[in-house]
């Protein structure tokens, strides 16, 4: 079998456990009693083409449960400043490889196609598995080929002098649609433009967006009700890195929203964040505390329930968030509280969380939920909404709470092996 690796695509970094175990791996004799290894791929489907990996890496036994695997491949990703992806592959040893962990990374450029990214991940995966296969009887059949420049030197990363855009990346998105039924017509158009520049020391994000939606409904008395919703705005975030745990910066925005009764809303202010874990580990785990203060100015389309046509207010918020991806599953939870400084009663508290746990072999438990206690709808119009406006959701309405939850289990059983790929009739029944 042949392992092909482009060295310019790889940036290996040792896991904490690697240093203690590297000697054992490097001095181990090749050619053990095991002919191959069992591999469990823990990767979201939109990122990894599992069928393709199984076809191309047929010399390992792919299994459906991490508890019976010799190697668990945990794949996580994080966006890069240039609009690409930095994908981290943690190869976690189990059973006879317990305590032997390896970390490799692959950086996908924003210009890459899905096929190029898939092939790049495959090369990194093959290289990572080679270290474990070298301890089995398969070692005698392994070969490693280098695809670098003549003379054996790897391609050098692009420097700022080579970059005419000076690390700025822009993205433009536009779209729209038209729907018609017997008694209704709907038309909408939307667009956005983003610009960002990211270095290790400084991150700048600028985003513009706009949306227009118009709906016509023919009522039972043959009259027509027309609903129009508009929103547009611009937002800027600037973040400066201060060591491995601290970040400081600020944000500002200008927006218009008919749904929120805002002719014009201006907000801006400083923010500071602390991460309990170093930001270098952000693809696997983060525990952050973010505090921000904002100055706000509002001009309303209609008089509000507080008899205001315009006002200036100060507010602040505190957000505590935990995100972790571990071999046993993943978890994310966030608690955010905010209120206006002059009226603490006008506040909002939001708890959001999601988790997926692999309980026992084949059994997983997943849960998602978001709940808010709402006390800060200072923009609500004084005039009561019509029945038609309520039905089509043309504007926000007074509420004390918002919530959404989902809980589920999944259980698989049978053969632990999943190496064979058969794509026949994959599209049969898609309409149903």
C-alpha positions in Angstrom: 0.0 0.0 0.0 1.1 3.5 -0.7 0.9 6.5 1.6 1.2 9.9 -0.3 1.8 13.0 1.8 2.3 16.6 0.7 4.6 18.0 3.4 3.5 21.6 2.6 0.0 20.7 3.7 0.9 19.4 7.1 1.6 21.2 10.4 1.9 18.5 13.1 1.7 19.6 16.8 2.1 17.3 19.8 -0.6 16.6 22.2 0.2 16.9 25.9 0.3 13.1 26.2 2.6 12.8 23.2 5.9 13.8 24.8 5.6 11.1 27.4 4.9 8.4 24.9 7.0 9.3 21.9 9.9 7.2 23.1 7.8 4.1 23.3 6.5 4.7 19.8 9.9 5.5 18.2 11.7 2.6 19.8 9.0 0.0 19.3 9.8 -2.8 17.0 7.7 -3.1 13.9 5.8 -6.1 12.9 3.6 -7.2 15.8 1.0 -9.9 16.1 -1.9 -7.7 14.7 -2.3 -7.6 11.0 -4.2 -4.3 10.9 -5.9 -1.8 13.2 -9.5 -0.9 14.0 -10.3 2.8 13.3 -13.2 4.9 14.4 -13.7 8.2 12.6 -15.3 10.9 14.7 -16.0 13.6 12.2 -19.1 15.6 11.1 -20.4 14.4 7.7 -20.2 17.8 6.1 -16.5 17.9 6.8 -15.4 14.3 6.1 -16.4 12.1 3.2 -16.6 8.8 5.1 -17.4 6.6 2.1 -14.4 8.1 0.2 -12.1 7.5 3.2 -13.2 3.9 3.5 -12.6 3.3 -0.2 -9.1 4.9 -0.2 -8.0 3.4 3.2 -9.1 -0.1 2.8 -6.1 -1.6 4.7 -7.6 -0.7 8.1 -10.8 -2.1 9.7 -13.4 0.8 10.1 -15.7 0.3 13.0 -18.9 2.0 14.2 -18.0 2.3 17.9 -15.0 4.0 19.5 -15.0 1.6 22.4 -13.9 -1.3 20.1 -11.4 0.8 18.1 -7.6 0.7 18.3 -7.5 4.3 17.1 -10.1 7.0 17.4 -9.7 9.9 14.9 -11.3 13.0 16.3 -11.7 15.7 13.7 -12.4 19.4 14.6 -12.2 22.6 12.5 -11.9 26.3 12.9 -12.2 29.1 10.4 -9.0 30.9 9.4 -8.6 34.6 8.8 -8.3 34.1 5.1 -11.7 32.5 4.9 -10.4 28.9 4.8 -10.4 26.1 7.4 -7.9 24.8 9.8 -8.7 21.1 10.4 -7.2 19.3 13.4 -7.0 15.5 13.4 -6.4 14.0 16.9 -5.5 10.3 16.6 -6.2 8.9 20.1 -4.7 5.5 20.8 -6.9 2.8 22.5 -6.6 -0.8 23.6 -2.9 -1.8 22.8 -2.2 1.8 21.8 -3.6 3.4 25.0 -1.7 6.6 25.9 -0.2 7.0 22.4 -1.8 10.1 20.9 -0.9 12.1 17.8 -2.1 15.5 16.4 -1.9 16.6 12.8 -3.4 19.6 11.1 -4.5 20.5 7.6 -5.2 24.1 6.4 -7.6 24.4 3.5 -7.3 27.6 1.5 -10.6 29.5 0.8 -10.1 28.9 -3.0 -10.0 25.1 -2.6 -12.8 22.9 -4.0 -14.4 20.3 -1.8 -12.5 17.6 -3.7 -9.2 19.3 -3.0 -10.0 19.6 0.7 -11.2 16.0 0.9 -7.9 14.8 -0.7 -5.8 16.9 1.6 -7.5 15.5 4.6 -7.1 12.0 3.3 -3.3 12.5 2.9 -3.0 13.8 6.5 -5.2 10.9 7.8 -3.0 8.3 6.0 0.2 9.8 7.4 -1.3 9.8 10.9 -2.4 6.1 10.7 1.0 5.0 9.4 2.5 5.5 12.9 0.0 3.0 14.4 0.2 0.6 11.4 4.0 0.5 11.8 3.4 -1.5 15.1 1.5 -4.2 13.3 2.3 -6.9 10.8 1.2 -4.4 8.1 4.4 -2.5 8.6 6.3 -4.6 6.0 3.8 -3.5 3.4 4.0 0.3 4.1 5.8 2.8 1.9 6.0 6.6 2.2 6.5 8.9 -0.8 7.3 12.6 -0.6 5.8 15.0 -3.2 7.9 18.1 -2.8 9.9 20.3 -5.0 13.1 19.0 -6.7 15.9 19.0 -4.2 13.6 18.0 -1.3 12.6 21.4 0.0 9.0 22.0 1.0 7.0 25.0 -0.3 7.3 28.0 1.9 4.3 29.8 3.3 3.2 33.0 1.8 4.6 36.1 3.4 2.9 39.5 3.7 5.3 40.8 1.0 3.8 38.1 -1.4 0.2 39.1 -0.5 -1.2 42.1 -2.5 -4.4 42.0 -0.4 -2.4 42.4 2.9 -4.4 39.5 4.5 -7.8 41.1 3.7 -10.5 38.7 2.6 -13.9 39.7 1.1 -17.1 37.8 0.5 -20.2 38.9 -1.4 -23.5 37.0 -1.2 -26.7 37.8 -3.0 -30.0 35.9 -3.5 -33.7 36.1 -3.7 -36.9 34.2 -4.4 -40.5 34.4 -5.5 -43.3 32.1 -4.4 -46.9 32.0 -5.5 -49.9 30.0 -4.5 -53.6 30.4 -5.2 -54.2 33.2 -2.6 -50.7 34.4 -1.7 -47.5 35.8 -3.3 -44.1 36.2 -1.6 -41.0 38.0 -2.8 -37.7 38.4 -1.1 -34.2 39.6 -1.9 -31.2 39.6 0.4 -27.5 40.3 0.2 -24.4 40.6 2.4 -20.8 41.8 2.1 -18.1 40.9 4.6 -14.5 41.9 4.9 -12.0 40.6 7.5 -8.3 40.7 8.2 -6.9 38.2 10.7 -3.4 37.8 12.1 -2.3 36.3 15.4 -2.2 39.7 17.0 -5.3 41.5 15.5 -8.6 40.5 14.0 -10.9 42.9 12.1 -14.4 41.8 10.9 -16.7 44.1 9.0 -20.1 42.9 7.7 -22.9 44.6 5.8 -26.3 42.9 5.2 -29.7 43.8 3.9 -33.0 42.0 3.3 -36.4 43.0 1.8 -39.5 40.8 1.9 -43.0 41.5 0.6 -46.0 39.2 1.0 -49.5 39.6 -0.4 -52.4 37.6 1.0 -55.9 37.5 -0.5 -58.4 37.3 2.4 -61.8 35.7 2.5 -63.6 39.1 1.8 -61.5 39.4 -1.4 -59.4 42.2 0.2 -55.6 42.0 0.0 -53.3 42.3 3.0 -49.7 43.3 2.2 -46.8 42.7 4.6 -43.4 44.4 4.0 -40.3 43.7 6.1 -37.0 45.5 5.7 -33.7 45.2 7.5 -30.2 46.4 6.8 -27.1 47.2 8.8 -23.4 47.2 9.2 -21.3 45.8 12.1 -17.6 46.0 12.9 -15.6 43.9 15.5 -12.0 44.6 16.3 -10.1 42.2 18.6 -6.5 42.5 19.8 -4.7 39.5 21.3 -3.1 40.0 24.7 -1.2 36.8 25.5 -2.5 33.2 25.3 -5.6 33.9 27.5 -6.7 37.5 27.1 -8.3 39.5 24.3 -9.5 43.1 24.2 -11.3 45.1 21.6 -14.7 46.6 20.7 -17.7 46.5 18.4 -20.0 48.9 16.7 -23.1 48.6 14.5 -25.7 50.6 12.6 -29.0 49.0 11.7 -32.6 49.5 10.5 -35.4 47.0 11.2 -39.1 47.3 10.6 -39.7 44.2 12.6 -38.1 45.8 15.7 -39.6 49.3 15.0 -36.2 50.7 14.6 -35.7 53.5 12.0 -32.1 53.7 13.1 -30.1 52.0 15.9 -26.5 52.8 16.7 -24.5 50.8 19.2 -20.8 50.6 20.1 -18.4 50.0 22.9 -15.4 48.1 24.3 -15.1 44.5 25.3 -12.7 42.1 27.1 -12.5 38.3 27.1 -10.6 35.7 29.1 -10.2 32.1 28.1 -9.3 29.6 30.8 -7.6 27.5 28.2 -5.0 28.8 25.8 -6.5 30.0 22.5 -4.2 27.5 20.8 -6.5 24.8 22.0 -9.7 26.5 20.7 -10.5 23.7 18.2 -10.9 21.2 21.1 -12.0 23.3 24.1 -12.8 26.8 25.3 -14.1 28.3 28.5 -14.5 32.0 28.0 -15.8 35.0 29.9 -16.7 38.0 27.8 -17.7 41.4 29.2 -18.8 44.3 27.0 -20.2 47.8 27.5 -22.3 49.6 24.8 -23.6 53.1 24.1 -26.9 52.9 22.3 -29.0 55.5 20.3 -32.4 54.6 18.9 -34.8 56.3 16.5 -38.1 54.5 16.3 -40.6 54.3 13.5 -43.6 54.5 15.8 -44.0 55.7 19.4 -43.0 52.9 21.8 -44.8 51.4 24.8 -42.6 53.7 26.9 -43.8 56.7 24.9 -40.5 57.3 23.2 -39.7 58.3 19.6 -35.9 58.3 20.3 -33.6 57.7 23.2 -30.0 57.1 24.2 -29.1 54.3 26.6 -26.1 52.6 28.1 -26.0 48.8 28.5 -23.6 46.1 29.4 -23.5 42.3 29.1 -21.6 39.3 30.5 -21.3 36.0 28.5 -19.8 32.8 29.9 -19.4 30.0 27.4 -18.0 26.4 27.4 -17.3 24.5 24.2 -15.5 21.1 24.2 -15.0 18.2 21.8 -13.7 15.1 23.5 -13.5 11.4 22.6 -16.7 10.7 24.6 -18.7 13.4 22.7 -19.1 17.1 22.6 -20.7 19.8 24.8 -21.4 23.5 24.5 -23.2 25.8 27.0 -23.5 29.5 27.2 -25.1 31.9 29.7 -25.5 35.5 28.8 -27.0 38.3 30.8 -27.5 42.0 29.8 -29.4 45.0 31.0 -29.6 48.8 30.6 -27.5 50.6 33.2 -30.2 53.1 34.1 -33.0 50.5 34.4 -31.8 47.1 35.7 -35.3 45.8 35.3 -35.0 46.1 31.5 -32.8 43.0 31.1 -32.4 39.7 29.2 -31.0 36.4 30.4 -30.3 33.6 27.9 -29.1 30.1 28.5 -28.2 27.9 25.5 -26.7 24.5 25.4 -26.1 21.4 23.3 -24.5 18.1 24.1 -23.9 14.7 22.6 -22.8 11.8 24.8 -21.7 8.3 23.8 -23.1 6.4 26.7 -22.4 2.8 26.0 -21.5 0.8 22.9 -23.9 2.0 20.1 -26.0 4.3 22.4 -25.7 8.1 22.1 -27.7 10.8 23.9 -28.1 14.3 22.5 -29.8 17.4 23.7 -30.2 21.0 22.5 -32.0 23.9 24.2 -32.2 27.7 24.3 -34.3 29.7 26.8 -34.5 33.4 27.4 -36.1 35.5 30.1 -37.1 38.7 28.2 -37.5 42.1 29.9 -35.7 44.4 27.4 -38.2 45.0 24.5 -38.1 48.8 24.8 -38.7 49.1 21.0 -42.2 47.7 20.9 -44.8 50.0 19.3 -47.5 51.5 21.5 -50.1 50.8 18.8 -51.5 47.3 19.1 -50.8 44.9 16.2 -53.6 43.8 13.9 -54.6 40.1 13.6 -52.9 40.0 10.2 -49.6 41.4 11.5 -49.7 38.8 14.3 -50.3 35.9 11.8 -47.5 36.8 9.4 -45.0 37.9 12.1 -44.5 41.3 10.6 -43.1 42.7 13.8 -42.0 41.5 17.2 -44.6 41.2 20.0 -44.4 41.5 23.8 -43.2 38.3 25.5 -41.7 37.4 28.9 -39.9 34.3 27.6 -38.6 32.4 24.6 -37.5 28.8 24.5 -36.8 25.9 22.2 -35.7 22.4 23.1 -34.9 19.0 21.6 -33.9 15.7 23.2 -33.0 12.5 21.4 -31.3 9.1 21.6 -29.7 7.0 18.9 -28.8 3.4 19.1 -27.0 1.1 16.6 -26.3 -2.6 17.0 -25.0 -5.4 14.9 -21.7 -5.8 13.3 -19.0 -3.5 14.5 -17.4 -3.2 11.1 -18.3 -0.6 8.5 -15.5 -0.8 5.9 -17.6 -1.8 2.9 -19.1 0.9 0.7 -22.1 0.2 -1.6 -23.7 3.3 -3.2 -26.4 1.5 -5.2 -29.9 2.9 -4.9 -28.7 5.7 -2.7 -31.2 8.2 -4.2 -34.2 5.9 -4.2 -37.0 7.4 -2.0 -35.4 10.9 -1.7 -38.8 12.5 -2.6 -40.4 10.9 0.4 
